[in-house]
Amino acid sequence: MNTIPENLVTPWEPPLNAPPTLTGGWVRGEPGDASIVGRYLPQPIVCDPLGSTARLDEHLPKGFVLLGNDVDPTTVLSPAEKEGWDALGAAYLAVRPKTSHTQAASDLVDLEDAVLPWFDRYGARVVAVRPDKFIAAADTDGLAVPAFGKESA
């Protein structure tokens, strides 16, 4: 009854301590243990190129954001995918490791080594973050804007 599940991609946490996850809704892909889709974005301390440090959430613009795992997200999107996210007013930011340099004014640095390993755990290079900070899509399942009125595509 209280057995900890084995062979999980996501480290097990007691239900009252575990971060929230979506099991459906406005997402692209299938939420589940091995998927980054439907997960809540971690909130470690990051900094911008000017040295301003804060929680990740405080550095993100309002609305939809595509985050790249040490990559400019626009280089991973197809023209149709980018057009779809542009229509929603999405912002595009790269999160860089603290061992490298920023490459654009919008880059963020993962000071706690938390966000980039989180991307790596799920094999994601780019994620689309909803305004409520849940992951709507990832390059692992396709980065097209999820269809409105559908559970998942």
DRENPA-3360 file (N, C-alpha, C; in nm, 2 decimals, always signed):
BEGIN
1 = MNTIPENL = +0.08/-0.12/+0.00/+0.00/+0.00/+0.00/+0.09/+0.13/+0.00 ~ +0.19/+0.13/+0.08/+0.28/+0.25/+0.08/+0.41/+0.22/+0.01 ~ +0.41/+0.14/-0.09/+0.53/+0.10/-0.16/+0.57/+0.22/-0.26 ~ +0.70/+0.25/-0.26/+0.75/+0.35/-0.35/+0.76/+0.29/-0.49 ~ +0.70/+0.35/-0.59/+0.71/+0.30/-0.73/+0.86/+0.29/-0.77 ~ +0.89/+0.19/-0.85/+1.02/+0.17/-0.90/+1.03/+0.21/-1.05 ~ +1.16/+0.24/-1.10/+1.19/+0.27/-1.24/+1.11/+0.39/-1.29 ~ +1.11/+0.49/-1.20/+1.04/+0.62/-1.25/+1.15/+0.71/-1.31;
9 = VTPWEPPL = +1.11/+0.79/-1.41/+1.19/+0.90/-1.46/+1.19/+1.01/-1.36 ~ +1.07/+1.05/-1.31/+1.06/+1.16/-1.22/+1.09/+1.10/-1.08 ~ +1.18/+1.17/-1.00/+1.20/+1.12/-0.86/+1.07/+1.12/-0.79 ~ +1.04/+1.01/-0.71/+0.92/+1.00/-0.64/+0.92/+1.09/-0.52 ~ +0.80/+1.15/-0.50/+0.78/+1.24/-0.38/+0.64/+1.20/-0.32 ~ +0.63/+1.21/-0.19/+0.50/+1.18/-0.13/+0.39/+1.28/-0.20 ~ +0.27/+1.24/-0.22/+0.17/+1.32/-0.29/+0.16/+1.46/-0.23 ~ +0.17/+1.48/-0.10/+0.15/+1.61/-0.05/+0.27/+1.70/-0.08;
17 = NAPPTLTG = +0.39/+1.65/-0.11/+0.51/+1.72/-0.14/+0.53/+1.74/-0.29 ~ +0.47/+1.66/-0.37/+0.50/+1.65/-0.51/+0.45/+1.78/-0.58 ~ +0.52/+1.84/-0.68/+0.47/+1.95/-0.75/+0.35/+1.91/-0.83 ~ +0.26/+2.01/-0.86/+0.14/+1.97/-0.94/+0.17/+1.93/-1.08 ~ +0.09/+1.85/-1.13/+0.11/+1.81/-1.27/-0.03/+1.80/-1.34 ~ -0.04/+1.83/-1.47/-0.16/+1.82/-1.54/-0.17/+1.68/-1.60 ~ -0.29/+1.62/-1.61/-0.31/+1.49/-1.67/-0.38/+1.51/-1.80 ~ -0.42/+1.63/-1.84/-0.48/+1.65/-1.97/-0.50/+1.80/-1.98;
25 = GWVRGEPG = -0.58/+1.84/-2.08/-0.61/+1.99/-2.10/-0.53/+2.04/-2.22 ~ -0.50/+2.17/-2.21/-0.44/+2.23/-2.33/-0.29/+2.20/-2.33 ~ -0.25/+2.08/-2.38/-0.12/+2.04/-2.39/-0.10/+1.96/-2.52 ~ +0.02/+1.95/-2.57/+0.05/+1.87/-2.68/+0.14/+1.75/-2.63 ~ +0.10/+1.63/-2.65/+0.17/+1.52/-2.61/+0.10/+1.45/-2.49 ~ +0.15/+1.34/-2.44/+0.09/+1.26/-2.34/+0.16/+1.29/-2.20 ~ +0.09/+1.36/-2.11/+0.15/+1.37/-1.98/+0.17/+1.23/-1.91 ~ +0.27/+1.22/-1.83/+0.30/+1.10/-1.76/+0.44/+1.10/-1.70;
33 = DASIVGRY = +0.48/+0.99/-1.64/+0.60/+0.99/-1.56/+0.72/+1.03/-1.65 ~ +0.73/+0.98/-1.77/+0.85/+1.00/-1.86/+0.83/+1.13/-1.95 ~ +0.73/+1.21/-1.92/+0.71/+1.32/-2.01/+0.72/+1.45/-1.93 ~ +0.78/+1.55/-1.99/+0.79/+1.69/-1.93/+0.66/+1.76/-1.95 ~ +0.58/+1.72/-2.05/+0.45/+1.79/-2.07/+0.36/+1.77/-1.96 ~ +0.29/+1.88/-1.92/+0.20/+1.88/-1.80/+0.26/+1.90/-1.67 ~ +0.40/+1.91/-1.67/+0.47/+1.94/-1.54/+0.47/+2.09/-1.51 ~ +0.49/+2.12/-1.39/+0.50/+2.26/-1.34/+0.65/+2.30/-1.36;
41 = LPQPIVCD = +0.67/+2.42/-1.41/+0.81/+2.46/-1.43/+0.88/+2.49/-1.30 ~ +1.00/+2.43/-1.28/+1.07/+2.45/-1.15/+1.10/+2.60/-1.14 ~ +1.13/+2.64/-1.02/+1.16/+2.79/-0.99/+1.29/+2.81/-0.92 ~ +1.40/+2.77/-0.97/+1.53/+2.79/-0.91/+1.57/+2.94/-0.93 ~ +1.68/+2.97/-0.87/+1.74/+3.11/-0.89/+1.82/+3.11/-1.02 ~ +1.79/+3.21/-1.10/+1.86/+3.23/-1.23/+1.90/+3.37/-1.23 ~ +1.99/+3.40/-1.33/+2.02/+3.54/-1.35/+2.02/+3.58/-1.50 ~ +2.01/+3.71/-1.52/+2.01/+3.75/-1.66/+2.15/+3.81/-1.69;
49 = PLGSTARL = +2.17/+3.85/-1.82/+2.31/+3.89/-1.86/+2.36/+4.01/-1.78 ~ +2.27/+4.09/-1.72/+2.31/+4.20/-1.64/+2.34/+4.17/-1.49 ~ +2.32/+4.04/-1.46/+2.35/+4.00/-1.32/+2.24/+4.00/-1.22 ~ +2.12/+4.04/-1.27/+2.00/+4.04/-1.18/+1.96/+3.90/-1.15 ~ +1.96/+3.86/-1.02/+1.92/+3.73/-0.98/+1.78/+3.73/-0.92 ~ +1.70/+3.62/-0.95/+1.57/+3.61/-0.90/+1.52/+3.46/-0.94 ~ +1.41/+3.43/-0.88/+1.34/+3.30/-0.93/+1.31/+3.31/-1.08 ~ +1.32/+3.19/-1.14/+1.30/+3.18/-1.28/+1.17/+3.26/-1.32;
57 = DEHLPKGF = +1.06/+3.23/-1.25/+0.93/+3.29/-1.28/+0.94/+3.44/-1.29 ~ +1.02/+3.51/-1.20/+1.03/+3.65/-1.20/+1.10/+3.71/-1.33 ~ +1.18/+3.62/-1.39/+1.25/+3.67/-1.51/+1.17/+3.64/-1.64 ~ +1.07/+3.56/-1.63/+0.99/+3.53/-1.75/+0.89/+3.64/-1.78 ~ +0.87/+3.67/-1.91/+0.77/+3.77/-1.94/+0.63/+3.70/-1.92 ~ +0.53/+3.79/-1.92/+0.39/+3.74/-1.90/+0.35/+3.67/-2.03 ~ +0.26/+3.57/-2.02/+0.22/+3.50/-2.14/+0.29/+3.38/-2.17 ~ +0.29/+3.33/-2.29/+0.36/+3.21/-2.33/+0.51/+3.23/-2.35;
65 = VLLGNDVD = +0.59/+3.14/-2.31/+0.73/+3.15/-2.33/+0.79/+3.01/-2.38 ~ +0.87/+3.02/-2.48/+0.94/+2.90/-2.52/+1.08/+2.90/-2.46 ~ +1.12/+2.81/-2.38/+1.25/+2.80/-2.32/+1.34/+2.70/-2.39 ~ +1.46/+2.73/-2.41/+1.56/+2.64/-2.47/+1.66/+2.59/-2.37 ~ +1.69/+2.46/-2.38/+1.80/+2.40/-2.30/+1.93/+2.43/-2.36 ~ +1.99/+2.54/-2.33/+2.12/+2.59/-2.38/+2.11/+2.60/-2.53 ~ +2.00/+2.64/-2.58/+1.97/+2.66/-2.73/+1.87/+2.77/-2.75 ~ +1.89/+2.85/-2.85/+1.78/+2.94/-2.89/+1.66/+2.87/-2.94;
73 = PTTVLSPA = +1.55/+2.88/-2.87/+1.43/+2.80/-2.91/+1.39/+2.82/-3.05 ~ +1.41/+2.94/-3.11/+1.37/+2.96/-3.25/+1.44/+2.88/-3.35 ~ +1.56/+2.83/-3.31/+1.64/+2.75/-3.40/+1.59/+2.60/-3.41 ~ +1.50/+2.56/-3.32/+1.45/+2.43/-3.31/+1.31/+2.42/-3.38 ~ +1.24/+2.54/-3.37/+1.10/+2.54/-3.43/+1.10/+2.54/-3.58 ~ +1.00/+2.48/-3.64/+0.97/+2.49/-3.78/+0.91/+2.63/-3.80 ~ +0.91/+2.68/-3.93/+0.84/+2.80/-3.95/+0.69/+2.80/-3.91 ~ +0.62/+2.69/-3.93/+0.48/+2.69/-3.90/+0.46/+2.69/-3.74;
81 = EKEGWDAL = +0.55/+2.62/-3.67/+0.55/+2.62/-3.53/+0.57/+2.76/-3.47 ~ +0.67/+2.83/-3.53/+0.71/+2.96/-3.48/+0.59/+3.06/-3.51 ~ +0.53/+3.04/-3.63/+0.42/+3.13/-3.66/+0.30/+3.11/-3.56 ~ +0.28/+2.99/-3.52/+0.17/+2.96/-3.43/+0.20/+3.02/-3.29 ~ +0.32/+3.01/-3.24/+0.36/+3.07/-3.11/+0.36/+3.22/-3.12 ~ +0.41/+3.28/-3.24/+0.41/+3.42/-3.25/+0.27/+3.48/-3.25 ~ +0.17/+3.40/-3.30/+0.04/+3.45/-3.30/-0.02/+3.46/-3.16 ~ +0.04/+3.39/-3.07/+0.00/+3.39/-2.93/+0.09/+3.49/-2.85;
89 = GAAYLAVR = +0.18/+3.56/-2.92/+0.26/+3.66/-2.85/+0.37/+3.60/-2.77 ~ +0.42/+3.48/-2.80/+0.52/+3.41/-2.72/+0.65/+3.48/-2.72 ~ +0.72/+3.46/-2.61/+0.86/+3.51/-2.60/+0.95/+3.38/-2.61 ~ +1.08/+3.41/-2.65/+1.17/+3.30/-2.67/+1.30/+3.33/-2.59 ~ +1.33/+3.24/-2.50/+1.45/+3.26/-2.41/+1.53/+3.13/-2.41 ~ +1.66/+3.14/-2.40/+1.75/+3.03/-2.38/+1.79/+3.03/-2.23 ~ +1.80/+2.91/-2.17/+1.86/+2.90/-2.04/+1.99/+2.83/-2.05 ~ +2.10/+2.90/-2.01/+2.23/+2.86/-2.02/+2.29/+2.80/-1.89;
97 = PKTSHTQA = +2.39/+2.71/-1.90/+2.45/+2.66/-1.78/+2.54/+2.77/-1.72 ~ +2.56/+2.76/-1.59/+2.65/+2.86/-1.53/+2.79/+2.85/-1.57 ~ +2.83/+2.75/-1.64/+2.97/+2.73/-1.69/+2.99/+2.79/-1.83 ~ +2.89/+2.85/-1.89/+2.90/+2.91/-2.02/+2.86/+3.06/-2.02 ~ +2.87/+3.12/-2.13/+2.83/+3.26/-2.15/+2.70/+3.28/-2.21 ~ +2.63/+3.39/-2.17/+2.50/+3.41/-2.24/+2.54/+3.46/-2.38 ~ +2.44/+3.44/-2.47/+2.46/+3.47/-2.61/+2.36/+3.57/-2.67 ~ +2.26/+3.61/-2.58/+2.16/+3.71/-2.62/+2.12/+3.78/-2.50;
105 = ASDLVDLE = +2.06/+3.90/-2.52/+2.01/+3.98/-2.41/+1.90/+3.91/-2.33 ~ +1.83/+3.82/-2.39/+1.72/+3.75/-2.33/+1.76/+3.62/-2.26 ~ +1.88/+3.58/-2.27/+1.93/+3.45/-2.21/+1.92/+3.46/-2.06 ~ +1.90/+3.35/-1.99/+1.91/+3.33/-1.85/+2.01/+3.23/-1.81 ~ +2.07/+3.24/-1.69/+2.17/+3.15/-1.65/+2.12/+3.07/-1.53 ~ +2.13/+2.93/-1.54/+2.08/+2.84/-1.44/+2.18/+2.83/-1.33 ~ +2.17/+2.92/-1.23/+2.27/+2.93/-1.12/+2.27/+2.81/-1.03 ~ +2.15/+2.74/-1.01/+2.14/+2.63/-0.92/+2.15/+2.49/-0.99;
113 = DAVLPWFD = +2.18/+2.49/-1.12/+2.19/+2.37/-1.19/+2.06/+2.28/-1.17 ~ +1.95/+2.35/-1.18/+1.82/+2.28/-1.16/+1.74/+2.27/-1.29 ~ +1.73/+2.38/-1.37/+1.64/+2.37/-1.49/+1.70/+2.29/-1.60 ~ +1.83/+2.30/-1.63/+1.89/+2.22/-1.74/+1.89/+2.07/-1.71 ~ +1.92/+2.03/-1.59/+1.91/+1.88/-1.56/+1.77/+1.83/-1.57 ~ +1.67/+1.92/-1.53/+1.53/+1.89/-1.54/+1.49/+1.87/-1.69 ~ +1.54/+1.95/-1.78/+1.52/+1.93/-1.92/+1.58/+1.80/-1.96 ~ +1.70/+1.78/-1.92/+1.77/+1.66/-1.96/+1.71/+1.53/-1.92;
121 = RYGARVVA = +1.65/+1.53/-1.80/+1.58/+1.41/-1.74/+1.47/+1.36/-1.84 ~ +1.41/+1.46/-1.91/+1.30/+1.42/-2.00/+1.34/+1.43/-2.14 ~ +1.47/+1.45/-2.17/+1.52/+1.46/-2.31/+1.47/+1.57/-2.39 ~ +1.44/+1.68/-2.32/+1.38/+1.80/-2.39/+1.49/+1.91/-2.42 ~ +1.48/+1.96/-2.54/+1.57/+2.07/-2.58/+1.49/+2.20/-2.57 ~ +1.36/+2.20/-2.60/+1.28/+2.32/-2.59/+1.14/+2.28/-2.53 ~ +1.09/+2.37/-2.44/+0.96/+2.35/-2.39/+0.88/+2.48/-2.41 ~ +0.75/+2.46/-2.43/+0.66/+2.58/-2.43/+0.59/+2.59/-2.30;
129 = VRPDKFIA = +0.60/+2.70/-2.23/+0.55/+2.72/-2.10/+0.42/+2.81/-2.11 ~ +0.31/+2.76/-2.05/+0.19/+2.83/-2.05/+0.20/+2.95/-1.95 ~ +0.10/+3.04/-1.96/+0.10/+3.15/-1.86/+0.09/+3.11/-1.72 ~ +0.03/+2.99/-1.69/+0.02/+2.94/-1.56/+0.14/+2.86/-1.51 ~ +0.24/+2.86/-1.60/+0.38/+2.80/-1.58/+0.38/+2.64/-1.59 ~ +0.27/+2.58/-1.64/+0.28/+2.44/-1.68/+0.33/+2.43/-1.82 ~ +0.39/+2.31/-1.85/+0.45/+2.29/-1.98/+0.34/+2.24/-2.07 ~ +0.32/+2.32/-2.18/+0.22/+2.29/-2.28/+0.27/+2.19/-2.39;
137 = AADTDGLA = +0.40/+2.20/-2.42/+0.45/+2.12/-2.53/+0.60/+2.12/-2.52 ~ +0.66/+2.02/-2.58/+0.81/+2.00/-2.59/+0.85/+1.95/-2.72 ~ +0.98/+1.97/-2.76/+1.02/+1.92/-2.88/+1.01/+1.77/-2.89 ~ +1.01/+1.70/-2.78/+1.00/+1.55/-2.77/+0.86/+1.50/-2.83 ~ +0.76/+1.59/-2.82/+0.63/+1.55/-2.87/+0.58/+1.64/-2.98 ~ +0.66/+1.74/-3.02/+0.62/+1.83/-3.13/+0.58/+1.97/-3.06 ~ +0.63/+2.07/-3.12/+0.61/+2.21/-3.07/+0.50/+2.29/-3.13 ~ +0.42/+2.22/-3.21/+0.30/+2.30/-3.27/+0.21/+2.34/-3.15;
145 = VPAFGKES = +0.15/+2.46/-3.17/+0.06/+2.51/-3.06/-0.05/+2.40/-3.04 ~ -0.08/+2.36/-2.92/-0.19/+2.27/-2.89/-0.32/+2.32/-2.94 ~ -0.40/+2.23/-2.99/-0.53/+2.27/-3.04/-0.63/+2.31/-2.93 ~ -0.70/+2.42/-2.94/-0.79/+2.46/-2.84/-0.91/+2.36/-2.84 ~ -0.97/+2.33/-2.73/-1.08/+2.24/-2.72/-1.05/+2.09/-2.73 ~ -0.92/+2.06/-2.73/-0.88/+1.92/-2.74/-0.80/+1.88/-2.62 ~ -0.81/+1.76/-2.57/-0.74/+1.71/-2.46/-0.59/+1.72/-2.49 ~ -0.54/+1.65/-2.58/-0.40/+1.65/-2.62/-0.39/+1.60/-2.76;
153 = A = -0.29/+1.65/-2.84/-0.28/+1.61/-2.98/-0.17/+1.50/-2.99;
% end
